[in-house]
Amino acid sequence: MKLWNKFLISAILIAVVIPLVAQVYLSPEKPGFTEEVTLTYKADEGNQGLKDYSGDLYVHTGLITDQSAHGGDWKYVVADWGQNKEQLKLRKSADNTWILKFRISELYGIPPAGNVTALAFVFRSADGSKVGKAAGDADLYYYLKEPAFAKPVEVALQSSTPEPDWARSANIYEVNVRQYTKEGTLNAFASHLPRLRSMGVNILWFMPIQPIGVKNRKGSLGSYYSIRDYTTVNPEFGTMEDFKKLVAKAHGMGFRVILDWVANHSSWDTEWIEKHPDWYARDSKGEIIAPYDWTDVAKLNYQQHYMREAMIQAMMYWVREADIDGFRCDVAGEVPLDFWEEARRRIESIKPVWMIAEDADKLQLMNKAFNANYAWPFHHLMNEIAKGKKPASAVTEQIEKELANYPKGSYAMQFITNHDENSWNGTEYERLGDGTQAFAVLYYTIPGMPLIYSGQEAALKKRLLFFEKDQIDWSNTALIPFYTKLNALKSENPALWNGKHGGAYKKIPHNKENAVVAFSRTHPLSKVISIVNLTGTAQEVLLDGYEDKGSYIDYFTGAKVTFHPQHKLTLKAWECRVWIADTPGMDEVRSIRSFQKSDTGLKIQTNDGNYQLNFLTENAIEVVYEPEAYFNPPPSAALVEIKKKSAFH
């Protein structure tokens, strides 16, 4: 045996510190994960359910690990109940004595340095009618060490997820490549980049662009979320080279690019099913299952280490090869938290990225893995208010709930439509009616990152087909100035920036709280007041805004207004008003947040940007100032380099 192999096995030997179950024996008793193990099962002990049995005998087996929540929380289950795999078939060696030879790492699909507490077993006849367990019909466990079960992960008070500088004031735009143009290709979409840049779009989120499965396909073209190959481009859209060029062009224009990632399931005809059938979840009959009623996809089994590794490698591939800037992760809450945290850690070793989870319930996802999630509760609330089922006062209740429960530094993505809502629940005009633009102003000014879906700026009033070609009609350009102005409002006012970078939210008391929502967002460098009538009737509003008195500029008209402690105004049906504090000289205030030594000198972070002091020679210092707006330039500065350099001698 080579010296390295001896060292590896010695390093992973595990002491048995708990008495072994008498009817299950392993040889050696202290197995290394990569060496051959002989399991001996005594059928005439325990519950004796297989005593004197002479037919084919199989073992149902998994592991108890440091990720198990309790002693019966099996991980890395090799096969579902009733699945007669050859590697799980025991050989009879004597009366009521059966043996099985295996290697722990190979059988359970874990790395050689895995952290295993116990091996778990239930023995059964081929048809499952006879079962061998411990006395009292308990599962059998062969303990390798003292158990230390994982505690449920709590929502952190503070998110430790890395956040790239460019995300602090960004908005996001969802790209549906198939329906965007007549051609439905990446190259055809590229012609829209100048228009989107002029609109002030920052992040381009591309729905999945990988090849789509054919087996069990829905419709003639299938779902984008039925991935056949994780590391290639759907020929329907173009080539990998086309995508790389598109990303490079987008980067050159000031965009960031994120890719939709489908980690919960794959298509039924992916190479993974053929080569690694154990990478998939199965039912009690041993059949691969589809999640929910999504019959065109097969659910992946996250108890398989090597499947996890393949998924992470695929994500890293797109960051390395296509230079993308992050991921929108489909049904993220259905995938184990520890997978996402490991994936994020590994991806960050390549470049800083931004990630959003399609989830609203598992806020733990934003402890270390994701920067943002979906504001599904707020989205549904807007639909309810538009139908008259909920009052406007529920807006503040929901926002305050989000602010209290989210890990500090994380935030929600706000939206009135997206690909799921448009195709399955109706356009924003079906759901929000005449209040569509009022709700648009609302979701742009509350805490969170705003989303625009393909065609939203074209007042798209049809549900796009999901499994067929259904081109967006771009003939209506009336709303492009509206969304351009909202994007500028977001970018130019730190009070509306994302997460910890934005201003504090405060409800403004008034006399029409069931009909009108009024609030301020206050940042050291800016203040924004938003007042929106969320009903179809005019409202006479008396604001009790003592803290909000002063001079403001109406963002949409440019008119100046002075707020008094008891301010009256009339709002038309669905009217929205946004005021910016008129405070001359506010942008000249600068405070120092931190100092950090760099390879070339000193980095000074201020409230509005960063100073980099580079020591060129003994008598020369270069000062590089990067304002925060550099990462999210307004549309007018899209092609203008605003990084300023000066040298002092």
C-alpha positions as CSV (number, residue, x, y, z in Angstrom):
1,M,0.0,0.0,0.0
2,K,1.3,3.5,-0.9
3,L,2.3,5.7,2.0
4,W,-0.3,8.3,1.0
5,N,-3.1,5.7,1.1
6,K,-2.0,4.6,4.5
7,F,-2.0,8.2,5.7
8,L,-5.5,8.8,4.3
9,I,-7.0,5.8,5.9
10,S,-5.3,6.5,9.2
11,A,-6.6,10.1,9.1
12,I,-10.2,9.1,8.8
13,L,-10.5,6.2,11.2
14,I,-13.3,6.8,13.6
15,A,-13.4,5.6,17.2
16,V,-16.5,3.7,18.3
17,V,-17.6,5.4,21.4
18,I,-21.2,4.0,21.6
19,P,-22.0,0.3,22.2
20,L,-22.7,-1.4,18.8
21,V,-26.0,-3.0,17.9
22,A,-25.5,-6.7,18.6
23,Q,-27.1,-7.9,15.4
24,V,-25.0,-5.8,13.0
25,Y,-21.3,-6.1,12.9
26,L,-18.7,-4.3,10.7
27,S,-15.2,-5.6,10.0
28,P,-13.0,-3.7,10.6
29,E,-14.8,-2.2,13.6
30,K,-13.2,1.2,12.9
31,P,-13.6,1.5,9.1
32,G,-11.9,4.0,6.9
33,F,-14.3,5.5,4.4
34,T,-12.3,4.2,1.4
35,E,-11.4,0.7,2.6
36,E,-13.6,-2.4,2.0
37,V,-16.0,-3.1,4.9
38,T,-17.7,-6.4,5.6
39,L,-21.2,-6.0,7.2
40,T,-22.6,-9.0,9.0
41,Y,-26.3,-9.2,9.8
42,K,-27.7,-11.7,12.3
43,A,-31.4,-12.3,11.3
44,D,-32.3,-14.3,14.4
45,E,-31.6,-11.3,16.7
46,G,-33.5,-8.1,17.2
47,N,-37.1,-8.3,16.0
48,Q,-36.3,-11.6,14.2
49,G,-38.5,-10.5,11.3
50,L,-36.2,-12.3,8.8
51,K,-35.3,-15.4,10.9
52,D,-35.0,-18.5,8.8
53,Y,-35.6,-16.4,5.6
54,S,-34.0,-18.0,2.5
55,G,-34.9,-15.6,-0.4
56,D,-33.1,-12.6,-1.7
57,L,-32.3,-10.1,1.1
58,Y,-31.6,-6.4,0.6
59,V,-30.6,-3.6,2.9
60,H,-32.2,-0.1,3.1
61,T,-29.5,2.1,4.3
62,G,-28.4,5.7,4.9
63,L,-26.2,7.8,7.2
64,I,-26.7,9.9,10.3
65,T,-24.3,12.8,10.0
66,D,-23.5,16.1,11.7
67,Q,-26.2,17.6,9.5
68,S,-28.9,15.3,10.9
69,A,-31.4,17.1,13.2
70,H,-32.0,13.9,15.3
71,G,-31.1,10.3,15.6
72,G,-33.6,9.2,13.0
73,D,-32.8,11.9,10.4
74,W,-31.2,9.8,7.6
75,K,-29.0,11.4,5.1
76,Y,-27.4,10.0,1.9
77,V,-30.0,7.2,1.5
78,V,-28.6,4.9,-1.1
79,A,-32.0,3.8,-2.6
80,D,-35.6,4.3,-1.8
81,W,-37.6,1.6,-0.1
82,G,-38.4,-1.2,-2.4
83,Q,-35.6,-0.5,-4.8
84,N,-33.6,-3.7,-5.3
85,K,-30.2,-2.5,-6.2
86,E,-27.5,-5.1,-6.7
87,Q,-25.0,-3.3,-4.5
88,L,-27.5,-3.6,-1.6
89,K,-28.1,-7.3,-2.0
90,L,-26.7,-9.4,0.9
91,R,-25.2,-12.9,0.5
92,K,-26.1,-15.7,3.0
93,S,-23.0,-17.1,4.7
94,A,-24.7,-19.4,7.3
95,D,-28.0,-20.0,9.0
96,N,-29.6,-16.6,9.8
97,T,-26.3,-14.9,8.9
98,W,-25.9,-12.6,5.9
99,I,-23.0,-10.4,4.7
100,L,-22.5,-7.5,2.4
101,K,-19.1,-6.0,1.3
102,F,-18.9,-2.3,0.4
103,R,-16.8,0.9,0.7
104,I,-18.6,3.7,2.7
105,S,-17.5,6.5,0.4
106,E,-18.6,4.6,-2.7
107,L,-21.9,3.2,-1.4
108,Y,-23.2,6.4,0.2
109,G,-21.7,8.9,-2.3
110,I,-19.7,10.9,0.3
111,P,-16.2,12.4,0.2
112,P,-13.4,10.4,1.9
113,A,-13.4,13.1,4.7
114,G,-17.1,13.0,5.4
115,N,-18.4,13.5,8.9
116,V,-20.5,10.5,9.7
117,T,-22.1,9.7,13.1
118,A,-23.7,6.3,12.3
119,L,-24.7,3.9,9.6
120,A,-28.4,3.3,9.5
121,F,-30.0,0.0,8.4
122,V,-33.3,-1.8,7.8
123,F,-33.2,-5.2,6.2
124,R,-36.0,-6.6,4.0
125,S,-37.1,-9.3,1.7
126,A,-37.2,-8.5,-2.0
127,D,-40.9,-7.6,-1.9
128,G,-40.7,-5.8,1.4
129,S,-43.1,-8.1,3.2
130,K,-40.6,-9.2,5.8
131,V,-38.4,-6.7,7.7
132,G,-35.4,-7.1,9.9
133,K,-35.0,-4.4,12.6
134,A,-33.8,-4.0,16.2
135,A,-35.9,-5.3,19.1
136,G,-39.1,-3.2,19.3
137,D,-39.1,-2.7,15.5
138,A,-36.6,0.2,15.8
139,D,-34.2,1.0,12.9
140,L,-30.6,-0.4,13.3
141,Y,-27.7,2.0,13.9
142,Y,-24.0,1.3,13.9
143,Y,-22.5,4.3,15.7
144,L,-19.1,5.6,14.8
145,K,-18.9,8.4,17.2
146,E,-20.9,10.3,19.8
147,P,-23.8,12.0,18.1
148,A,-24.0,15.8,17.9
149,F,-27.1,16.6,16.0
150,A,-27.5,19.8,13.9
151,K,-29.6,22.5,15.4
152,P,-32.3,24.1,13.2
153,V,-30.7,27.1,11.5
154,E,-32.1,30.4,12.9
155,V,-32.5,33.6,10.9
156,A,-29.5,35.7,11.6
157,L,-29.8,39.2,12.9
158,Q,-27.2,40.4,10.5
159,S,-26.6,38.9,7.0
160,S,-23.0,37.9,6.4
161,T,-23.6,37.3,2.7
162,P,-21.0,39.3,0.6
163,E,-22.5,42.1,-1.5
164,P,-20.8,43.6,-4.5
165,D,-20.7,47.4,-4.5
166,W,-22.6,47.7,-7.8
167,A,-25.8,46.2,-6.2
168,R,-26.3,48.9,-3.6
169,S,-28.5,51.1,-5.8
170,A,-29.4,48.7,-8.6
171,N,-32.7,47.7,-10.2
172,I,-33.2,44.4,-12.0
173,Y,-34.7,43.5,-15.4
174,E,-36.0,40.0,-16.3
175,V,-35.1,38.9,-19.8
176,N,-37.4,36.4,-21.5
177,V,-35.2,35.6,-24.6
178,R,-37.6,33.4,-26.4
179,Q,-40.4,36.0,-26.4
180,Y,-38.4,39.1,-26.6
181,T,-37.9,39.3,-30.4
182,K,-39.1,37.7,-33.6
183,E,-35.9,35.6,-33.8
184,G,-35.9,34.7,-30.1
185,T,-32.1,34.7,-29.9
186,L,-29.4,36.2,-27.8
187,N,-28.1,38.1,-30.7
188,A,-31.5,39.6,-31.5
189,F,-31.9,40.6,-27.9
190,A,-28.6,42.5,-28.0
191,S,-30.1,45.1,-30.2
192,H,-32.3,46.2,-27.2
193,L,-29.3,46.9,-24.9
194,P,-29.0,50.6,-25.8
195,R,-32.7,51.2,-25.1
196,L,-32.5,49.4,-21.8
197,R,-29.4,51.3,-20.9
198,S,-31.2,54.6,-21.7
199,M,-34.0,53.4,-19.4
200,G,-31.4,53.1,-16.6
201,V,-31.6,49.3,-16.2
202,N,-28.7,48.0,-14.1
203,I,-29.0,44.2,-13.7
204,L,-30.1,41.9,-16.6
205,W,-31.6,38.6,-15.3
206,F,-31.7,36.0,-18.1
207,M,-34.3,33.3,-17.7
208,P,-32.6,29.9,-18.2
209,I,-30.7,29.7,-21.5
210,Q,-29.6,26.0,-21.3
211,P,-31.0,23.3,-23.6
212,I,-34.5,22.1,-22.7
213,G,-35.5,18.5,-22.2
214,V,-37.6,16.7,-24.8
215,K,-38.8,13.7,-22.7
216,N,-42.1,14.6,-21.0
217,R,-41.9,18.1,-22.5
218,K,-44.8,20.4,-22.1
219,G,-45.9,22.2,-25.3
220,S,-43.9,22.2,-28.5
221,L,-40.9,24.2,-27.1
222,G,-40.9,23.1,-23.4
223,S,-40.2,24.9,-20.2
224,Y,-37.0,26.9,-19.7
225,Y,-36.8,25.3,-16.3
226,S,-36.4,21.7,-17.6
227,I,-32.6,21.7,-18.0
228,R,-31.1,19.0,-20.1
229,D,-27.5,20.2,-19.9
230,Y,-26.3,22.7,-17.3
231,T,-23.2,23.9,-19.1
232,T,-24.3,24.6,-22.7
233,V,-26.6,27.1,-24.4
234,N,-30.0,26.1,-26.0
235,P,-29.5,26.2,-29.8
236,E,-32.9,27.9,-29.9
237,F,-31.2,30.9,-28.4
238,G,-27.7,30.7,-30.0
239,T,-24.3,29.5,-28.9
240,M,-22.1,29.9,-25.9
241,E,-20.0,32.3,-27.9
242,D,-23.1,34.4,-28.6
243,F,-23.8,34.6,-24.8
244,K,-20.2,35.5,-24.0
245,K,-20.3,38.3,-26.5
246,L,-23.6,39.5,-25.1
247,V,-22.2,39.5,-21.6
248,A,-19.1,41.4,-22.7
249,K,-21.2,44.0,-24.5
250,A,-23.5,44.4,-21.6
251,H,-20.6,44.9,-19.2
252,G,-19.1,47.5,-21.5
253,M,-22.4,49.4,-21.4
254,G,-22.6,49.4,-17.6
255,F,-24.9,46.4,-17.0
256,R,-24.4,43.4,-14.7
257,V,-25.7,40.0,-15.9
258,I,-27.2,37.2,-13.8
259,L,-28.4,33.8,-14.9
260,D,-31.5,31.9,-13.8
261,W,-30.3,28.7,-12.0
262,V,-32.4,25.6,-11.7
263,A,-30.9,23.5,-8.9
264,N,-34.0,21.6,-7.6
265,H,-34.7,19.5,-10.7
266,S,-33.5,18.7,-14.2
267,S,-35.2,17.3,-17.3
268,W,-35.9,13.6,-17.7
269,D,-33.4,13.1,-20.5
270,T,-30.4,14.7,-19.0
271,E,-27.2,12.8,-19.0
272,W,-27.3,12.8,-15.2
273,I,-30.2,10.4,-15.1
274,E,-28.5,7.9,-17.4
275,K,-25.1,8.0,-15.7
276,H,-26.1,8.8,-12.1
277,P,-29.6,7.6,-11.4
278,D,-28.9,7.7,-7.6
279,W,-28.7,11.5,-8.0
280,Y,-32.5,11.6,-8.1
281,A,-35.3,11.5,-5.5
282,R,-37.6,8.5,-5.6
283,D,-40.9,7.4,-4.2
284,S,-41.8,4.3,-2.1
285,K,-41.8,2.2,-5.3
286,G,-38.3,3.3,-6.2
287,E,-39.5,5.5,-9.1
288,I,-37.9,8.9,-9.8
289,I,-40.4,11.6,-8.8
290,A,-41.4,15.0,-10.2
291,P,-41.7,17.9,-7.8
292,Y,-45.4,19.0,-7.3
293,D,-47.2,18.7,-10.7
294,W,-44.2,19.6,-12.7
295,T,-44.2,16.4,-14.7
296,D,-41.6,17.6,-17.2
297,V,-38.8,17.6,-14.6
298,A,-37.2,15.1,-12.2
299,K,-36.4,16.1,-8.7
300,L,-32.7,15.9,-7.6
301,N,-31.5,14.1,-4.4
302,Y,-29.4,16.5,-2.3
303,Q,-28.3,13.6,0.0
304,Q,-25.8,12.8,-2.8
305,H,-22.5,14.5,-2.3
306,Y,-21.3,14.1,-5.9
307,M,-24.5,15.5,-7.3
308,R,-24.0,18.6,-5.2
309,E,-20.4,18.9,-6.3
310,A,-21.5,18.6,-10.0
311,M,-24.1,21.4,-9.5
312,I,-21.6,23.7,-7.8
313,Q,-19.1,23.1,-10.6
314,A,-21.7,23.9,-13.2
315,M,-22.5,27.2,-11.5
316,M,-18.8,28.1,-11.2
317,Y,-18.4,27.3,-14.9
318,W,-20.7,30.1,-16.0
319,V,-19.0,32.6,-13.7
320,R,-15.5,31.6,-15.0
321,E,-16.3,31.1,-18.7
322,A,-19.1,33.6,-19.4
323,D,-18.1,36.2,-16.7
324,I,-21.7,36.5,-15.3
325,D,-22.2,38.4,-12.1
326,G,-24.5,36.1,-10.2
327,F,-27.7,34.0,-10.1
328,R,-31.4,34.1,-9.6
329,C,-32.1,30.7,-8.0
330,D,-35.3,28.9,-8.9
331,V,-37.4,27.5,-6.0
332,A,-34.4,28.1,-3.7
333,G,-36.2,27.0,-0.6
334,E,-36.6,23.5,-1.9
335,V,-32.8,23.0,-2.0
336,P,-30.9,22.5,1.3
337,L,-29.5,25.7,2.9
338,D,-26.0,24.2,3.4
339,F,-25.8,23.6,-0.3
340,W,-26.4,27.2,-1.1
341,E,-24.0,28.4,1.5
342,E,-21.2,26.2,0.2
343,A,-22.0,27.2,-3.4
344,R,-21.8,30.9,-2.6
345,R,-18.5,30.5,-0.8
346,R,-17.0,28.6,-3.7
347,I,-18.4,31.0,-6.3
348,E,-17.0,34.0,-4.4
349,S,-13.5,32.6,-4.9
350,I,-13.8,33.5,-8.6
351,K,-15.4,37.0,-8.4
352,P,-17.9,39.0,-6.3
353,V,-21.4,38.0,-7.3
354,W,-25.0,38.9,-6.3
355,M,-27.6,36.2,-5.8
356,I,-31.4,36.3,-5.3
357,A,-33.5,33.4,-4.0
358,E,-37.0,32.6,-5.4
359,D,-38.4,32.2,-2.0
360,A,-40.2,34.3,0.6
361,D,-40.4,31.9,3.6
362,K,-36.9,30.7,4.5
363,L,-35.2,33.9,5.5
364,Q,-32.2,31.7,6.6
365,L,-31.2,31.6,2.9
366,M,-30.0,35.2,3.4
367,N,-27.8,34.5,6.4
368,K,-24.8,33.6,4.2
369,A,-25.9,32.6,0.7
370,F,-28.3,35.1,-0.8
371,N,-28.5,38.9,-0.9
372,A,-32.2,39.1,-1.6
373,N,-35.4,37.1,-2.0
374,Y,-38.8,37.5,-3.5
375,A,-41.4,39.8,-1.9
376,W,-44.2,37.4,-2.6
377,P,-46.3,38.6,0.5
378,F,-46.1,42.2,-0.6
379,H,-46.9,41.3,-4.2
380,H,-50.0,39.4,-3.1
381,L,-50.9,42.2,-0.8
382,M,-50.9,44.7,-3.7
383,N,-53.3,42.4,-5.6
384,E,-55.6,42.2,-2.6
385,I,-55.6,46.0,-2.2
386,A,-56.4,46.5,-5.8
387,K,-59.4,44.3,-5.5
388,G,-60.6,46.2,-2.4
389,K,-60.0,43.1,-0.1
390,K,-57.3,44.8,2.0
391,P,-56.8,48.4,3.1
392,A,-53.9,50.6,2.3
393,S,-52.8,50.5,5.9
394,A,-51.7,46.9,5.4
395,V,-48.8,48.3,3.3
396,T,-47.0,49.6,6.3
397,E,-47.7,46.6,8.4
398,Q,-46.1,44.3,5.8
399,I,-43.1,46.6,5.3
400,E,-42.4,46.8,9.0
401,K,-42.7,43.0,9.3
402,E,-40.1,42.6,6.5
403,L,-37.8,45.1,8.1
404,A,-38.1,43.4,11.5
405,N,-37.6,39.8,10.3
406,Y,-35.0,40.0,7.5
407,P,-31.3,39.6,8.4
408,K,-30.0,43.2,8.4
409,G,-28.3,43.9,5.1
410,S,-30.6,41.6,3.1
411,Y,-33.7,42.8,1.3
412,A,-36.6,41.7,-0.9
413,M,-37.1,42.1,-4.6
414,Q,-40.3,44.1,-5.2
415,F,-42.5,43.5,-8.4
416,I,-45.9,43.8,-9.9
417,T,-45.2,41.1,-12.5
418,N,-42.8,38.5,-13.6
419,H,-42.7,35.4,-15.9
420,D,-44.8,33.3,-13.5
421,E,-47.4,35.9,-12.7
422,N,-47.8,37.0,-16.3
423,S,-48.3,33.6,-17.7
424,W,-50.2,31.9,-15.0
425,N,-52.0,34.5,-12.9
426,G,-52.6,37.3,-15.4
427,T,-51.0,40.6,-16.5
428,E,-50.6,43.5,-14.0
429,Y,-53.6,45.1,-15.8
430,E,-55.8,42.1,-15.0
431,R,-54.7,42.0,-11.4
432,L,-54.2,45.7,-10.6
433,G,-56.5,47.4,-13.1
434,D,-56.4,51.2,-13.2
435,G,-54.0,51.2,-10.2
436,T,-51.1,49.6,-12.1
437,Q,-49.0,52.8,-12.3
438,A,-49.8,53.7,-8.7
439,F,-48.6,50.3,-7.5
440,A,-45.5,50.7,-9.7
441,V,-44.5,53.9,-7.9
442,L,-45.2,52.2,-4.6
443,Y,-43.0,49.2,-5.2
444,Y,-40.2,51.5,-6.5
445,T,-40.2,53.6,-3.4
446,I,-40.6,51.1,-0.5
447,P,-37.5,49.2,0.8
448,G,-36.2,46.6,-1.6
449,M,-34.9,46.2,-5.2
450,P,-37.5,46.8,-8.0
451,L,-38.0,44.4,-10.9
452,I,-39.2,45.1,-14.4
453,Y,-40.3,42.1,-16.5
454,S,-39.9,41.9,-20.3
455,G,-42.6,43.9,-21.9
456,Q,-43.7,45.7,-18.7
457,E,-42.4,48.9,-20.1
458,A,-44.4,48.3,-23.3
459,A,-47.7,48.1,-21.3
460,L,-48.0,44.4,-22.3
461,K,-51.6,43.4,-21.8
462,K,-51.5,39.7,-22.7
463,R,-50.4,36.6,-20.9
464,L,-47.3,35.3,-22.7
465,L,-47.4,31.6,-23.6
466,F,-44.9,29.6,-21.5
467,F,-44.2,26.6,-23.7
468,E,-44.7,28.1,-27.1
469,K,-43.4,31.1,-29.1
470,D,-45.3,34.2,-28.3
471,Q,-43.5,37.4,-29.2
472,I,-43.8,40.6,-27.2
473,D,-45.4,43.5,-29.0
474,W,-43.0,46.5,-28.6
475,S,-45.2,49.0,-30.5
476,N,-46.4,50.8,-27.4
477,T,-43.6,53.0,-26.0
478,A,-45.7,55.2,-23.8
479,L,-44.5,53.7,-20.5
480,I,-40.8,53.8,-21.3
481,P,-40.3,57.4,-20.0
482,F,-42.3,56.4,-16.9
483,Y,-40.0,53.5,-16.0
484,T,-36.9,55.5,-17.0
485,K,-37.9,58.2,-14.5
486,L,-38.5,55.6,-11.8
487,N,-35.1,54.1,-12.4
488,A,-33.5,57.5,-12.2
489,L,-35.5,58.2,-9.0
490,K,-34.0,55.0,-7.5
491,S,-30.4,55.6,-8.7
492,E,-30.1,59.2,-7.9
493,N,-31.6,59.2,-4.3
494,P,-29.6,57.2,-1.7
495,A,-32.8,57.2,0.4
496,L,-34.2,54.6,-2.0
497,W,-31.1,52.4,-2.3
498,N,-31.1,48.7,-1.4
499,G,-30.9,47.2,2.0
500,K,-28.5,48.9,4.5
501,H,-27.5,51.4,1.8
502,G,-31.0,53.0,1.7
503,G,-32.9,55.3,3.9
504,A,-35.0,54.5,7.0
505,Y,-38.7,53.9,6.3
506,K,-41.2,55.8,8.4
507,K,-45.0,55.9,8.1
508,I,-46.5,59.5,7.9
509,P,-49.7,59.6,9.9
510,H,-52.8,60.9,8.1
511,N,-56.6,60.8,8.1
512,K,-57.2,58.3,5.2
513,E,-55.1,55.3,6.2
514,N,-57.5,52.8,4.7
515,A,-57.2,54.4,1.3
516,V,-53.8,56.2,1.1
517,V,-50.3,55.1,2.0
518,A,-47.8,57.8,3.0
519,F,-44.2,57.4,4.1
520,S,-40.8,58.9,4.1
521,R,-37.4,57.3,3.4
522,T,-34.6,59.3,5.0
523,H,-30.8,59.0,4.4
524,P,-28.0,61.3,5.5
525,L,-27.7,62.5,1.8
526,S,-31.4,62.5,0.7
527,K,-35.0,62.3,1.7
528,V,-38.0,61.0,-0.3
529,I,-41.7,61.2,0.5
530,S,-44.1,59.0,-1.3
531,I,-47.9,59.3,-1.0
532,V,-50.1,57.0,-3.1
533,N,-53.9,56.8,-3.4
534,L,-54.7,53.1,-3.6
535,T,-58.3,53.5,-4.4
536,G,-60.4,54.4,-7.4
537,T,-61.9,57.5,-5.7
538,A,-60.4,60.9,-5.0
539,Q,-59.2,61.4,-1.4
540,E,-58.8,64.6,0.7
541,V,-55.8,63.9,2.8
542,L,-54.5,65.7,6.0
543,L,-50.9,64.7,6.8
544,D,-49.8,64.8,10.4
545,G,-46.1,65.1,9.3
546,Y,-44.4,67.2,11.9
547,E,-41.0,65.6,11.2
548,D,-41.4,66.0,7.5
549,K,-42.0,69.7,7.3
550,G,-39.8,71.7,5.0
551,S,-39.2,72.4,1.3
552,Y,-39.6,69.6,-1.3
553,I,-39.6,69.3,-5.1
554,D,-42.3,67.3,-6.8
555,Y,-40.3,64.6,-8.7
556,F,-42.8,64.2,-11.6
557,T,-43.6,67.9,-12.1
558,G,-40.6,69.8,-10.7
559,A,-42.8,72.1,-8.7
560,K,-41.7,73.2,-5.3
561,V,-43.8,72.7,-2.3
562,T,-43.5,73.5,1.4
563,F,-44.8,70.9,3.9
564,H,-46.4,72.2,7.0
565,P,-47.1,70.2,10.2
566,Q,-50.7,69.8,9.1
567,H,-50.5,69.5,5.4
568,K,-53.6,69.1,3.2
569,L,-53.7,67.8,-0.3
570,T,-56.2,66.3,-2.8
571,L,-55.3,63.0,-4.5
572,K,-57.2,61.9,-7.6
573,A,-58.2,58.3,-8.1
574,W,-55.0,56.1,-8.1
575,E,-52.8,59.3,-8.0
576,C,-49.3,59.0,-6.7
577,R,-47.0,61.8,-5.6
578,V,-43.3,61.7,-4.9
579,W,-41.3,64.6,-3.3
580,I,-37.6,65.0,-2.9
581,A,-36.2,67.1,0.0
582,D,-34.9,70.4,-1.4
583,T,-31.7,70.7,0.7
584,P,-29.0,72.6,-1.0
585,G,-25.5,71.5,-0.1
586,M,-26.6,68.1,1.3
587,D,-24.4,66.2,-1.2
588,E,-21.4,68.1,0.0
589,V,-21.5,66.5,3.4
590,R,-19.0,63.6,3.7
591,S,-18.1,61.4,6.6
592,I,-15.5,58.7,6.9
593,R,-16.7,55.2,7.6
594,S,-13.5,53.1,7.6
595,F,-9.8,52.9,6.8
596,Q,-8.3,49.8,5.2
597,K,-4.7,49.1,4.2
598,S,-4.3,48.0,0.6
599,D,-1.5,46.5,-1.4
600,T,-0.6,49.9,-2.8
601,G,-1.5,52.2,0.0
602,L,-4.7,53.1,1.9
603,K,-8.4,52.8,1.1
604,I,-10.8,55.2,2.8
605,Q,-14.5,54.4,2.7
606,T,-16.8,57.4,3.0
607,N,-20.6,57.8,3.1
608,D,-20.7,58.6,-0.7
609,G,-17.8,56.6,-2.1
610,N,-14.2,55.4,-1.7
611,Y,-10.8,57.1,-1.8
612,Q,-7.8,55.0,-2.8
613,L,-4.4,56.5,-1.8
614,N,-1.7,54.9,-3.8
615,F,1.9,55.6,-2.7
616,L,3.7,55.9,-6.1
617,T,7.1,57.1,-4.9
618,E,8.5,58.6,-1.7
619,N,7.2,62.0,-2.8
620,A,4.1,61.2,-4.9
621,I,0.7,60.0,-3.9
622,E,-2.1,59.1,-6.4
623,V,-5.6,59.7,-5.1
624,V,-8.4,57.8,-6.8
625,Y,-12.0,58.7,-5.9
626,E,-14.8,56.3,-6.8
627,P,-18.2,57.8,-6.0
628,E,-21.0,55.3,-5.2
629,A,-22.8,56.3,-8.3
630,Y,-19.9,55.0,-10.3
631,F,-21.3,51.5,-10.0
632,N,-24.8,52.5,-11.1
633,P,-24.4,55.5,-13.4
634,P,-27.5,57.3,-14.5
635,P,-28.6,56.8,-18.1
636,S,-27.0,60.0,-19.2
637,A,-23.6,58.8,-17.9
638,A,-23.9,55.3,-19.4
639,L,-20.8,55.7,-21.6
640,V,-19.0,58.3,-19.5
641,E,-16.1,57.3,-17.2
642,I,-16.6,59.2,-14.0
643,K,-13.7,57.8,-12.0
644,K,-11.5,60.7,-11.2
645,K,-7.8,60.6,-10.6
646,S,-5.3,63.2,-9.4
647,A,-1.7,63.0,-8.2
648,F,0.0,65.1,-5.7
649,H,3.8,65.6,-5.8
